[in-house]
Amino acid sequence: MEPRRSIWRTILLSLVALVAIALVVVVSAFFAFTRSKTGKLKDEAAQAGRAPESFKAADDDYFHDMDGGIKLSAEEIKGRNNWIVWSGGNDRFWDVISVKSFGALDFLKTISDHPALKGTRDNRWAYFGLINEPCFQKATGPDPNRFGLWLDVRDPNCPADPYADEKKYPGVQIGARGKTVEVGSYYGYPTGIVGLRLFPNPAFDEEAKRHWDANRYYTDPSYYNDPKLVRPYRVGMSCGFCHVGPNPLKPPADTNNPKWENLSSLVGAQYFWIDRIFRWDGDHTSFVYQLFHTSRPGSLDTSLVSTDNINNPRTMNAVYGLKARLEQGSRWGKETLAGGGLNNKQFNDVLPPGNELTKFFQAPDIVYTPHVLKDGADSVGALGALNRVYLNIGMFSEEWLQHFNALIGGKKVTPIEIAVARKNSSYWVANEQQTPYLALFMLKSSDAHHLADAPGGAVYLTKDKAVLTRGKEVFAERCARCHSSKLPETPNAVSLQGCAGKNYLDCWNKYWAWTKTPEFKKAMRDIVLRDDFLDNNFLSTDARIPVTLLKTNACSPLATNGLGGNIWDNFTSQSYKDLPSVGSIDVQDPYTGKTSSYQMPAGGRGYTRVPSLISVWSTAPFLLNNTVGNNSNYYRIGPSPDPGVDERMKEFNDAIHQLLWPETREKDSVLPDKLAGTVDRTTQRSYLTAGAGYLPEPFSSHPEVAHALAPWLFGKDGIQLGPIPAGTPVSLLANLNLMSDSSSSWGRFEHNLQAIRLVLKIKSDLKKIGDGASDAEINHIFANVEPDLIRLNKCPDFVVNKGHYFGTDMLTGEGEPGLSDDDKRALIEFLKTF
């Protein structure tokens, strides 16, 4: 009884502190944001007088062994270089985030080999899931040429990295560059990790140099937790950081020492562990670590910086079948642009008339486009979707960070405008000039990886033609309506053209009903049984599926960044913003299992685009958050992950079995018999912490004063909020919207009033918890607070591995019985051939 009282007491104290911190941040942020310089700031390149044309696309074919050794044109080579080594000035952004994250993220430590660190080159793959760059060796001591940092050392037997050539690719000379530090290349130096590049820090002046102590940087928290510490280098990130991975057809013999021939540019970072990467010290007692720990390997919340206060891990996208994907836009992807969305680049702007890629845009405002984001929000054309990604990883951060309060939230989010980027960012314009090369590279290199072509893959493929034929028939009747870009001609009554916008749901319902008819199923069987069915088939309709039908976790389709007036307003179509509400869904209380109804909002939210099944044998676990497959902690508690064929097939078999037999999915650790799946809960007692150096004055220089005033909030070394007990639903806290981002003054006032009432209620209830209180009394007090927590929660859907019950008996109301076990097994055999 006493331990339970202690747990609830600490939860309530933690919530009081959370709200208190939120209110402090709101007050301090008010003064900062009233001085916003939105639309007025130039990026570092523009400040230094560099024209966009001065950032010419690299033409070196250094990565020629990657991607199966495919032969590329000069333009396609430039596209691959852009993907793997171009960071477009975002080294500034990641340096800023190292402070805004209270020191949790520090890429300069991530790339280091110092003995005090948990992850170095020797175990980088096992610990981080990151790709060691070929031609490097582990540092055995501090590098005097790198200000004493322990960075990977270039193998002397390898040629020089061509992109680090300062003469060919001269960096931006600004601040201390060219003085206390070198200018460097605008592609930076290689770090020993694919996708991370090293840049001289223009803030590292003589004073910073005198203060710099590399040993203390690795070993002394009082030194490296100083937010005013200036490091000699900044780390930039390319798209390759999240998208380069082991080639399924040619996996490395040594995962810590791959060769370029073992790597693919587009498969996605399937083994990437965000909890250890974004919390460099891997401290399990940190609630920040626990938050990132909800991202399974190969997934992350892409809105974690421009936060929408929704914990929403999504898988790293594998880019397959781009040609078929673009063609699918002609069927499903007619979108209408408006406002800032009209400023997106289209293929028509860069290619001559008559080129096949120019047919996807009709002036002035119609685009036929596939979608990349899981919620189908990016709907402005392929080039616009590509260009947006560079902003999301920090390009033109001078402007981007003006539009929201990074990581924390609490400020009304406003759109970053393409027009402003074109005016004030040389990096942005240079990138717009280069992404057509990237699109051409993807068109050339995004073919499927077939299991039959993988070493030893043939043994996993059935030779029973009858079983394979039955699998094709099952796929045709139950799966192809969503997972094929080859479909029967649609009757006029269910035309797929013009489905986006306010009438989308009516159109979708007609289409879905048609796919249940004998006419559709027969026509679809004929298509699937053809020998060329898999040729140039995207294996997806790219359609937006209502979550009311899909029944997966709702936090992804509830994402707000693409809404009108939000950060990505310019990168979503008007037809997306006009999408209707899908209706209501059932959600469950993570403490009682009680089911309640939640009304999904309109305006773009409520949908998930269909993922492709190309090379599905190599991409397990499944669902948009990698929660269906082997135990979600598989790679964390097991040996170093093996990207070879045998291990991929083990993962595939586990995942596809759980997908088609959903009763075998992971159960919740607290309520296994009451919840529809598992809830992400803290794995051990944890704390919200921030070193004293990150506190505002006078507390930063006198943390003992803060400790004396509020010992339950401030420790002797800074903020230490907790303990938060093991088993606490992470998203109960992570999804709390304590600081309103409403566009309405009254809405913000009303919301903030609710937050204040919650604080007062918790304070009042805490007084009622005496040492002699019974469990019933304590639970009654908590029940008095929990509805307010849910009311302020932006996504009260806590079960993460539910949904996609197609072909099972769990999809009631659809008039189709579950498949037999034999049919499911036959279907699996066909899926292996994709």
N, C-alpha and C positions, 0 to 999 in steps of 0.2 A: 504493500500500500504506500509506504513512504517514498520508494523510488518513483512511483507514478506521479505522486504529488510534485516531486522535484522536477520531473520531466515537464509537466504542464507549466509549472512556475517558470522554468527557464524558457519555454516556448513563448509565454506571455511577455516575459521581460525582453526577450529578443525582439518581439514585435513592437514593443514600445520603443526600443532603441532604433529599430528600422525606421519607424515613422519619425522619430526625433531627428535622425540623420537626414531623412528626406526633407523635413521642414528647414533644417539648417542649410541644406544644399539649395533649396528653393530661394531662400532669402539671399544667400550669397550669389546665386546664379542670376537673380533679378538684376542686380547692379551690373554684372558682367554683360548680360545679354542686351541691356538697354544701350550698350555701347557697340552693338553689332555693326560690323563693317560689310555686311552682305552686299555683294555686287561691286565692291570698291577695291578689293585686294587682287594683286597680281601674283602669279606663282614665281618661284625663285628664278626660273629661266627668263621670264619676261622682265623681272626686275634687273637681271643682268644684261638685258638687251639682246637676248638670243631669239632669233626668228625661228618659227616652227621648222622651216626648211633646213635649218642648220642641224637638225636631228635626223640625218638620213638613216634609212633602214639598213641594218647590217646585212651584207651580202655574202658573208663567209659561210661556207658549207661545212661547218665544224661538226654538226650533228648528223652527218650523212649515214652513220651506221644505225641510227634510231629508226623506229617505225618500220621494222622489217627491211631496212635498206632501200626503201622506195625511192625511185628517181624523181627528183623535183626540178621544176623550172626555176629560173632566177627569181621570179616573183614569189613562188611558193617557198623557196628558201628564206626569203625575207620574212614571210609570214611565220614560219617556224621559229626563226630567231626572235621575232617580236614576242611570241608566246613564252619562250623559255628564258630569255635574258633581259627583256625590256621591262623596267619598272616605272618609267615615266615620272621620276621625281618623288615617288611615294616613300623614299627613305626618310624624308622630312616627317611624313605622317606617322610612321611607326616609331620614330623617336618621340613624338608628342604622346603617343599612346602609352609608351613605357612609363610616362609620368601619370597620365590620366587613369591608368590601371593600378595606381598605387604600387608600381614596381612588379606587379604580377607577371607582366609580359616584358621580356628583355631578350630580343633576338641576338644581341651581341653575346649573351651567355649561351643561347641555344646553339650557336655555331662554334662554340669554344670547346677545348679539350682539357681544361684545367682539372686537376685531380679532385678538387672539391665538388665538382658537378656530377650529377647522377647519370647524365647522358653525354657521351662523347662519341668520337668516330667509331670506336670499337664496338659500341652497342647501340648506335644511333638508330638502326633499323628496328631492333627489338624494343628499345625504350620509347622512341618518338614515332616510329613508323615513317621516318623521312628517308629520302633517297640520298645516299652518299654519292657525291659527284666523282666519276672516274678521274684518274690521274692525280689523286691526292693521297697523302699519308697523314697519320695522326701526329699532332704536335707533341714533342717530348719536353718542351720547355717554352719559356716566354720568347716571343719574337721581338728583337730590338728594332726591327724595321716596322713593327706594328704596335709601337708604344707598350711593349711588354705583354700584349694579348697572346693567349694560347690558341692560335688558329691553325686549321689544317694546312699542311705544307704541300706545295706542288711537287709532284714526282719529277725529278730532273730528267727522266727518260722520255717525258711527254713534251709535245710542242707547247708553246705558250698559248694561253687563252687569247684568241684574236679579238674578243670584245673588250678586253681591258686595255687595248691600244689607245693611249691618250692622244696620239697624233692623228690617228684615223677617226676616232670618235671623241673629240675633246669635250671634257666635262664642263659644267657650269661654274664659272669662276665668280664666286660670291663669298663675302665674309672672309674667313681665315683661309680659304682655299687659295693655294699659291703662296701662302705665307708660312704659317706653322704646320699646315698639312698640304699635301699635294692636291692638284686640281682633279686629277684622275680622268677616267672615261665616263661618258654619260650612260654607259652600260655597267659601270662599276667594276669591281674586281670579283672573281669567283671566290666563294667562301668554303667550298667543299660540300655544300648541300645544294642540290638542284633546286633552283627557284629562288634562292636568297643570294643577293649581291651586296658587296661591301662598298661604301662610299665615304670619302673623307667628310668629316663634320665641319660645316662652315662656321659653327659656333665655337670650335676648339681653338680659341685664341691663346695668346701668351699666358694670360691669367689662368685659363682652364688647363693649359699644359703644365704650369707650375703646381697646380692642385692635384693633377692626375697621379694615381697610384694604382697600377694594375693589380698588384697582389691584394690590396684592400678591396678593390672592385669585386674580386672573386670571393673574399673571405670575411669581410667586415660589414655586417648589416648597417651599422651606424654610418658607414661611408656610402655604400651602394644604394641605401634607401633615401639618400638626400635627393629630393626632386630637382635641386639646382645643380646636381652633378652633370658636367658636360663630358661626354665620352668622345674619344678621338675619331670614332667612326659611327656612321648610321648604317642600318641594314635596309635594303629595298627588297620588295617582293615582286616576282613576276607571276603570271598566271600559271606557269609550270609548277610552282610550289604546291598547288592544290590539284594539279591535273596530270603531272608526269608520274608514271608508275611502272612496275614490272610488266613486261610484255608477256601476256598469257601463253604465247606460242614459243617464246624463247626465254624462260625465266632464268635468273642468274644462279650460278652454282654456289656463289657466296653472296648472301644478301647484303652484307656490309661492304662488299667490294664488287658491285656490278660493273659491267662494261656497257658502253653506249648501246651496243647491239641488243642488250637485255632490256632496254627501256622503250616505252611507248609514250608519246606526247599527250595522248588523249584518253587513256583508260581511266584517269582519275586516281587520286591519292587514296586508294582503298584501305590502306593500313594506318593512316594518319591519326594520331591520338591528340586531339585538341586539348585535353585536360593537362597533359604534360608539356605541350608546346606553349600554351597560353598561361600556364602557371609554372614558370621555369624551374622552381624549386621542388615541384611535385609534392607539395605539402597536403596530405590528405585531411589534415585538421582545418584547412582553409575552406570556407563555404564557397569561395570562388572556384576552387578545385572541384568541389562537389557539384557545382553548377555545370562546369565544363565536362565533368565525368558522365553526365547524362548523354553526351554525344558519343555514340558507339564509334569504334574505329572506322574511319572512312566517312565520317559525317561531322558537320558543325553547323551552328546557327549563323547564317550569312548576314543576319541583321544584328549581330552582337555589338557592333560599333555604333551604327545609326539605330540604336535600340528602339524597339517598339514595346518593350516590357513584356515580351512573350518568349518564353524559352522554347525554341523551335529548331532543334537539330535536323538537318537535311543531309542526304548523301551527297558526296562529291560526284558531279556529273561526269559520266563517261560519254564522250562525243563519238557516236557511231552513225553511219548512214546519212551524212549531212545532205547529200543530193536528194535522196528520197524524202528526207525531212522537209527540205524546202518545197518540194513538189506537193507534199501533204498540205502545205499552207494554202495551196490553190483550192483544196477541198473544204478545209475546216477554218482556215485562218483569215478570212476577210475581216479586216478591222478598219475602223474609221478614226483618223487622227484629228486632233484639235489642239488649240493653244500651243504650248511649248513643244508638244509632241510632233508638230509639223516641222520642227527644226532638225529632226534626226536625219542623218545621212542615209541615202538609199543607193542601191547599186547603180541606178540611173545617173547619179551624180559623178560616178567615176568610170563607168564603162560605156563603150560606144553604143549607139542605137542598134538594136537587132541582137545584141548579146542575150543569151537565154536567161541570164539573171535579171535583166531589166523588166521582165514581165510581171515581177512581183510587186510593182508599184504603179498605181494609176494616179496621175496628178488630178486634183491637188491634194487629196487626203485619203486615198484608199490604198491599203497595203495588205498583201497576202503573206502571212508570216507564220512560221513555227514559233514555239515558245520554249524557253529554257528554264525559267524559274518553276519550281514545283507547283506553284499556285497559278501558273499561266498568266502572270501579271505582265511580263515583258512582252509587249504586243505592238511594237512600232517598226518591225523589220529586223532582219538578221544583223545588219550593221549596227543599228541602235542597241540591240541586245549585247553585242560584243563590246561596244564602247562604254556602256554603263558599268560593266564589270571592272574596268580600270578605275573608275571613280570609287567603286565599292572597296577596292584595296588601297585607296589612298591617293590617287592622282588628284592634283589641284586641291590638296587638303586645306590650303589657305582659305578657300571659299567653302568647301564642303563642310568643314567643322563649324562654320558660322550658322548652319541651318539646324543644328540639334546639339544636345548636350551629350557628348560621346560616352557610351557605356552605361551612364546613369539615367539619362532621360530627364524629364521634368521641365523641359522647355518646349513651347509650341514648335513643332517641326514644320519647316517650310521647304518648298522645292528648290533644289539646285537647278539652275537654268542653263540649258545648252548655249543660249545666246551669250550669257555671261562668260561661260567657259571659253567660247570662241574669241571673245574680246580680251580676256585677261590671262589666258593660260596658253603659253607656247607648247607645253607638253600635250595639252588636250588636242590642239590643232594638229600637231605632229602625229599623234596617235590616230586621229581620224584619217590622216593620209595613209597610215600603214595598215589599218584593220582590213581593208580590201585584200591585201596580201594574205592576211591571216585566214580570211574566208576561203581564198583559193587553196591554201594549204590544207584546210580542213576538208574541203571537197575532194582533194586528192587522197588524203591519208586516213579517212574515217571508215574504211571497209571493216567488215566483221572479222573477228578472230574465231575461227571454227575449231571446235573440239577435235574434229577429224585431222586437223593439221598440227595439233599440239603433240609434243613428244609423249608417247604412250596413251594418247587420247582415244585411239581406236578401240581399246579394250572396254571403254565405258559406253560404247554405242551398240545398240541391239542389232543383231543380224536377222531378227525375226520380222519379215516383211508384213505379216498379218498384224502384229502388235503395232508396228510403225504406222500402218495404214489406219488402224483404229485410233491411234493417237492423233493423226491428222484430222480425222472426222470429229473427234471430241473438240479439238482446237477450233475447227470451223464452226461448230454449233454453239460453243460456250465462250470462246476467248477472242476470236478474230474480230468481233464487232468493236472491240476496243484496241486490240493488239495486232492490227494489220492495216497497212496503208493501201492494200489492194482489196477492194470491196465491190459488191454488185452495184449496178446502176440503181440509184435511189429513185423511188416513185416521186412524182412532182409534189405530192402532199408532205413528203418528208425531206425536201431538198435541204442539203447541208450548207448551201451557199447563204451567206448573210445571217448566219446563226448567232453571231456575236451581238451583244447589246441587250436591251431590255426584254427582247423576245426569246432570249437564248433558252430559257428553261422549257418553254412550250415546244420549241424546236427539238430540244434534246429528248423530251419525253416521247415525242412522236417517233424519233429515230429509235429510241430504246424499245418501244413497243414493236416497231417493225422488225427488229432483230430477233424477236421471239417467234416470228411467224414461220411456218413451214417453207414459204417461198424464199425467205432470206436464207434459212439454214441450208436448203438444197443448193441454191446458187453459190453460197459460201463454200460448201463442200466441194463443188466443182472447181472452184478457184484454188483451194488449198491442195487439192489432189494433183494439180498440174506440176510438172517437173520444175517449172521456173517460178514457183510461188515465192521462194525466198530471195530470188534475184531482185535487187534494188527495192526491197520491201523494208520500210522503216520499222515494221512490226509494232506500230502504234498509230492510232488515229490522231494523236496530239490533241484530242478533244479535252475539254474541261468537264470533269465528272463531279456531280454534286456530292458533297460529303454525306448527305442523307442516304445516298445509295452506296457509296464506298464504305462508310462506317469506320474509317480510320480515325486516328487521333486528329482533332480539329484545330490544333495550334498552328499547323502550317497554312491551311486555308483561311485562318483568321488573321494572318499577317497583314499589317496596315501600311507598309512602306510604299506600296504602289497606288494607294488611294489618291483621289483628287486632292491637291493641296498638300500632299505629303512629300517626303524626300525624293521619291522617284516619279513624281507627277509627270515630268517631261518624257518619261520612258514607258508610259502605259497609255494605251489608246483610250479614246472617249468611249468606245464600245465596251471596253473592259470596265470602265468606271460606271457604266450604265447597267451592268449585270444585276439581275434581280436576286433577292434573297432565296436561298434554297429551302427555307423553312426552319423547322426546329430539329434538334438532335437530342439524344439521351446522353447525359453525363452522370458520373457516379462520384459520390463523396468518398475521398480516399481514406477516411477514418471509419465510416460506417458501411459503406457499400451502397447506400441509398441512392436510388436513381431519380433524377429530376430532368426537366426539360429546359433546354437552352435555345433561345431564338437566335439564329444566325443572321447577321446584318447583311444588308445589300451593299451595292457600290463596288463590287469586284470580289468580295470575300465569299468563301463557302465552296470553292472548287479546287480540284487537283488535276493537273494535266496528266495524261497517260504516259508512263515511261516506256521506252523502247525495250523489247526483249532481245535485241541483237546481242549475241554472245552472252546470253543470260547464264550459261553454265559457269562463267568466270566472274560474275558480279555479286554473288551472295555475300552477306545476308540480304534480305528483301524488305520491302516497304520503304517508304520515303525516308525513314529514319534508321534503317538497318536494324530493326528490332526483331525481325522474324528470321530465325536461324539458330545456330548454336547458341548456347548460353551467352547472354549479352556481355559477360565479362571474360569470354573465352580467351581472347588474346592477352588479357591483363593477368590472368592467373596461370596460363599455360606457357609453353615454350615460345621461342621467337617465331613469329608467323612465317610460314613457308608459302611463297606465291607460286609454287610449282603446281602441276596439273593434279596430282593426287590430293593435295590439300584443298585445292579449289573444288574438286569434285566432292570431297567430304563435306565442305561447307554448302555446296549446292544441294546435295542430297538432304542434309539436315534442314535447310531453309525451305526447299520445295515441299518437303514432308509436312513441316509446320504450316505452310501456306494452305495446302490442300486438306490437311487434317488439323484444323485450328485448335482442337481440344488438346493437342500436344504442345502448344506454345507455353512459354514461361509463365508461371503463375506468380501472383504478388506474394511477397514475403510476409506480409502482415494479414491480408485478407484473401487467402488463396481460393476460398470457396464462395466469396461474395462479389469479387471484381471480375470483369471480363478479360483481364490480362494482368500485366504487371504495372506498378507505379514506380517511377524513379524516385527513390528515397535516399537520403544521406546514408553512406555506408558506415560512418562512425561519427562520434561527437566532433563537431566542427565549430568554427568561429568566423565571424566577419572581422577582418583586421585591416588596419592601415597604420603604417609606421608613423611615429611622431612627426617626422619631417614633412609628411604630406598634409598635416593639419594646418588650418589657418592660424595666423598670429592672433594672440600671443601663445597659443597652445603648442605650436611647433617648437618654440624655443624653451617653453616651460611646461612640458607634459605633466609634471607633478601637480600643477595647478588644476588642470583638467581632471586628473585622477581624484584630487581632493573634492572637487565640486560634484562630480558624477562618477563614482567608482564603478557603478554598474555598466557604464558606457566606455570610460577611458581607463586603459591599463597604464602601467608606468612607462610603457614604451610606445603608446599611441592608442588608437581605438582597438579594443578587443571585445567584440559583441558576441555573447554566448554564455555558456555552451548551447549550441543547437543540437538536440539529441539525435543519435543515430535513429534512422527510420522516419525522419521528418520528410514529407513529400517536398521535393526540391522546388517544384513549380508552385507550390502554395505560397512560397516566399518570392521566388524569381518572377512570377507573373503578376505580383502586386503592382497595381497602378496607383501608387501613392501620390504621384505628382501629375496633375492633369495636363494633357497636351491638347485639350479641346480648343477649337478655334473661337469658341464663344466665351466671352468674359463671364457671363452668367453660368455657363457650363463649368468653367474652371472653378468659379466660386463654389458652386454646389458640390462639385467633386471634392474639392479641398476641405469643405465643411464636413463631408462624410469622413475624411481621413482624420480630422481633428476629433470628431465624435468618437472614432475608433480608439484614439489615444486615451481620451477621457474615460471611455468605458473600460478599457483594459486597466487603467490606473485604479478605477473604482473597484473592479473585480479583484485586483491583486490584494487590496486591503481585506477582502473577505476570506482569503485563503490563510487560515490559521494553521498552526501545527497540528491541531486536533481535527481538522476537516476530514470528512470521510471521502472515499473515492467518488461516491454518488454526488456529493457536493462539488467536488472539483470538476467532475465531468459536466455538471450542470453549468458551472461558471464558464467552462470552455465552450459549451454549446451556445452560450450567450454571445460569444465573440465570433465563432466560426462563420455564421452567416454573413457577417460584415467582411470577413476575409474573402469569402467567395464572391461577394458583391463587388469588391474592389479588384477582383482577379480578372485579367484580360482574356484568359483562356482557362475556364474551370473544367477542362477535360484532362484528366490525369492519367488515364490508362493509355500506354504508349504503343502497345503491340497488338491492338485489335484491328478488325476490319479486313476488307478484301475477302469476303466470304463466298465469292463466286464459285460455283461448282460444289458447294457444300450444303448441308441441311440447315445452316445457320442464317441463310439469306431468305428469311420468311417474307411472304407477301409478293414475291416476284413470279410465282406460278411455275417455277422450274425446280424439279427435285434435285437433290444432291447426286453427284456422280458416284457410280460404284467404285470400289477399290480397284478393280481391274481397269476401269476406264481412266482413273487417276494415274495409275502406273503407266498405261499406254501413252497418256498425254505427256508424262515426264520424259519418256523415251523420245518423243518428237521434239520437245523443248531442247534437248541436248544437241540437236542438229542445227540450232540457230547460230 
